[in-house]
């Protein structure tokens, strides 16, 4: 435990240059110079390594190792064997079939010209069967976002660790990554000028009034584009941090009851532990839910970048 933990109500959800350990194991120094029990993380070329940095690397390695193994098993076209691999495959297929493909759509290359040329249609069908669904080209990015965030969230359920997604710095970078990816894909679809011009829909207005209103709508849409991606960062951060804060508050009732020396410890302690278990189970659900929401909103914003208003 941190010696000065009582001075910071959000201590258990913050990032630190050390990993805490129970039972007075190890010794480290926090950013305020206080002695804590734990494993001190090193500095590399004057750059301090923090707990969330290490956990992000762990989440990335878990994503890589699990889906590297899964890809080897599905490469031959045979059904995946084993509950472990079936579990991850089912989630990946759900994201593909229920989120990315329906939201992004078929794309322009699936529309024929209506001439009824059977040779052209047959060639197009063969090409499509080899190329797969149009939206599948964006799957690696959406899958990576979903599973990376999921593992970051789930690490918070492990004692003495934490959720990197409980830091606005982490979720902010994730949101910027989505914005840049969508900008690149939209620019490929419409060109740089076309993408930004496409932010304003065709209002069907002529003359000076049409120009003024169109410019106003364009400004609103561009500002909204940045706000929407900013919301990705805030909602993920707020939900993850809020859940861990509630757990800390509920467990804090035990310490508060002990300090006050009341006669209600027989009720407070079991109630606090029961509440923590319930919130902990809810946090497992939230870990999956928030990863899904981030992936789903990212796909919606991607679809908006790929289609004209």
N, C-alpha and C positions, 0 to 999 in steps of 0.2 A: 504493500500500500504506500501511496505517496504521503509523506509526512504533512504536507500542506494541502492535502486533498480537500479538507473542509473549507478551504478558502476559495475553491473553484467548483461551482455546482456542475459545470460541464467538463470536469476533468476527464471522466471516463470516455468521452467522445472526441477528445482533442488529439492532435498529432504531437508526438514527442520524439526526442533523439535517443530513445531507449525503449526496451520492452520491460514492462513491469513483471515481477515474479512474486508469488506468495511466500509466506513463512520466512520473511527476512532473508531471502536468497539473493545473493549478488548485491552489488552496490553501484549506483550510477548518479550522475548529476543532471538535474533538469535545467531548463533554459533560464531559471531564476537563481541558479546556484544552490538549490536545495538538494540535500542527499535523499535519494530514493532507493528502493530495493528493486533491482532488475539488472538487465544486460545493457550496457552502454553501447550505442552504435558509433562507428568510427566516422571521422572526417576523411574525405577523399579529395586531395588537392585543394584543401581549404573549404570544401563543400560538405556540409553536414548531412549525413544520411539519417533519415527519419523512419519511424515505424510504418507510416503509410506508404512510403516509397518501397520498403521491403515487401509489404503486403500486396502492393500493386504488381510487383515482379512475380510473387507467388500466384496471384490470380491470372496473370498472363501465361505463366508456365502451365498452370492447370488447364487453361483453355487450349493451349498448344498441344499438350500431351494427350489429353482426352480425345480431341478431334483429329489429331494425327493418327491415333490408333483406330478411331472410328472410320476415318477415310480409307485406311488400308482394308478394313473388313467389308466395306460396301463397294470397293473399286471393281470387284469382279462381277457385280450384279447379283450376288447371292444374298439371301436374307441374313440379317445380322443375328448372331447367336449370343445368348447370355443376357440376363436381366440388366446388368450394368450398362452394356452397350445399347440395349433396346430402350432404356430410359432416356439416354441422351439423344438417340436417334429420333425418338418420338417427339421430343421437344423441338429439335431442329426442323423436322417435317411440319410440325404445327406452325412454326414461325414462317416457313416457306409457303404452305398451302393456305393458311388462314390470315396471314398478315401481309407478306410482301407481294405475292402474286395478285391477290384481289385488289390491293391498294394501288400498286403501280400500273397494273393493266397489261395488255398485250403489246403495246408499243406500235409505232407506225409501220414497222416492217411486216406486220401480220395482216395488213389491209391490202386486198388485191384491187386491181383496177376495174374489175367487173366485166372484162372482155370475154371471159369464159374460155380462155385458151387452156385446154386440158394439159398440154405439154408444160406450159408455164406453171399451172397449179400443181402438177405432179412434182416438178422440180422444186417448187417452193415448199411443198410438204416434206420432201426429203431433206431440204436444207433446214427446215424448222425442227424436224425430228432429231437432227444431229446437233443443232444449236441449243435445243431446249427452249424453255419459256423465256420470253424477253426479259422478264423481271429477275431471272436467275443470275444475271450478270452483276446485280447489286447485292445478292445474298451474302457473299463473304463479308462485306462491311457490316450489314445488319446483324448477321450471326455473331460477328466478333463483338459488336457493341453489346448485344444481349447477354452473351455468356460471360464476357469480361465483367460487366456490371453485376451479373448474378453471383459470380464467385467473390467479387469484392463485398457484396452484401452478406453473403453466407459466412465469410471469414469473421464477421462481427459476432456470430453465434458461438465462436470458440473463445473460451475464457483466456484472458490476458492478451488477446489480439485486438481487433477493432475493424470497423468498416471504413475503408478509404473513401467510399462514396458519402460518408458523413462529413466530408470536407468540401467546401465550396470551390476550393482551388482545383480539386480533382474533377468534380462535376462540370466546372467551368471549361476545363480543357476538353472534356468529352463533348460538350455542347459546341465548342469551337470546331472540333473535328467534324461533327455532323454538318455544321454550316459550310465549312470548306468543301467537304465531299459533295454536298448538294449544289454548291456554286459551280464546282468543276463539271458535274454531270449536266447541270442546266446550260452551262456555256457550251459544252459539246453538242447539246441538242439544238440550241438556238443561236449560238455565237455569243460573244461577250456583250455586244450592244443589244442583240435580240433578247438576251436573258433579262437585262435590266429594263428594256422597253416593255417586255412582256409582263412586268409587275403591275402595269395598269391595264385593265381589260378595255375592250372596245366599248365605249359608252354610246356610240352612235350620235354624237353631238358635233355640229359644225360651227365654224366661226370662232370668234374670240372667246365666247362663253365656253365652247367645247375645250379650247386650249387651257383656259384657267381651271375649269373643273377637272380636266384630265390631269393637269399638273398637280393639283391638290390631292387627287386620289392616288397618284403615283407616289407622292411623298408619304401619304398615310400607309400605303402598302409596303414601301421600303422600310419605314420605321417598324411596321408590324413584322416584317421579315426578321429583323434583328431581335425584336422583343420575343417572338415565338421561340427562337433558338435559345434566348436567355432563360426563358421559362423552363426549358429542358434541364438546365443546370440547377435552378432554384428548387423545383419540385422534387427532384431526386435527392438533393442535399437535405431539404427540409423533412421529408418523410423518413429518411434513414436516421438522421440526427435526432428527430423527434421521438422515434421509437426507442432508441438507446437512452435518451434522456428520461423517458417515462420509467424504464427499467431501473435506472439509477435512483430516481426519486422514490420508487416503491421500496427498494432495498434500504434506502436511507432512513425509512421509518424505524427499522430495527435499531440503527445506531442512535437515532434521536430518542427512542424509547429507553434505551439503556442509559443514556446520559441523564435523562430526566429522572430515572430511578422509579418509574411508576410501577404499579402492581398489575399492569395490563400486558406484560411481556408474553404471557401464555397465549394471548389473543393476537397481539401485534405481530409476533415473529411468524407464526404459521400463516397468518393472512398475508404478510409481505412476501413470504416465499411462494405461496400459492398464486398471488398476483403476478409475481415475477415469472413463474412458469407459464401462466396464461399469456402474458405479454410476449414472452420468449417464443411461444408457439405462433402467436400472431405475427411476430417479426419474421419467422420463416416464410409465412405466406406473403408478407410484404416484400421480402427479398425477391421472390419470383415475380410478384405483381409489378413492382417498380422497374424491374428489368424489362418486363413485357411492355409497360407503358412507355418507357424510353424508346424501345425499339419500334413500337407502333407509331408514336408521334414522329420519330425520325423518318419512318417510311412515308407517312402522310406528307411531311415537308419535302421529301424527295420526289414524291409524285407531283406535288405542286410545281417543282422545278422542271419536271420533264414534260408537263402539259401546259398548253396555252390557257390563259384565263378565259 
